[in-house]
């Protein structure tokens, strides 16, 4: 079973249903397949926090925001996070520090592919990086 690491922009687009139309359909399909347990979905603790932040910002209700964010953990798994990852980041490879941490988390979860809507930020990735639409076109069932 493929282990998919979902970048924060993918989870947030899924939650708010706000990606470009074709990308959104692909994101919805990916989540549907994860829910059917055809693929395993992984996110980082960073992504979980970002979702929590944006949901709370939108609804201004921390308790409800937490409930919505935690609901995703019934279908998505958190990758391991070691504080040592913070110190081992190579800024020359990942100028956007958060993207470097996401990549490190994807690797720590032994994910097969990193799915993001801005694949250009992951030019130095040791994992295959693909946007949702191209992932579905390549691997869709």
Protein Blocks (a to p, Z undefined) as FASTA:
>chain_A
ZZddddfklmmmmmnopacfklmmmmmmmmmmmmnopaccdddfklmmmmmmmmmmmnop
aklmmmmmmmmmmmbccddddfklmmmpcfklmmplmlmmmmmmmmmnopabdcdfblml
mmmpcbdcddfklmmmmmoZZ
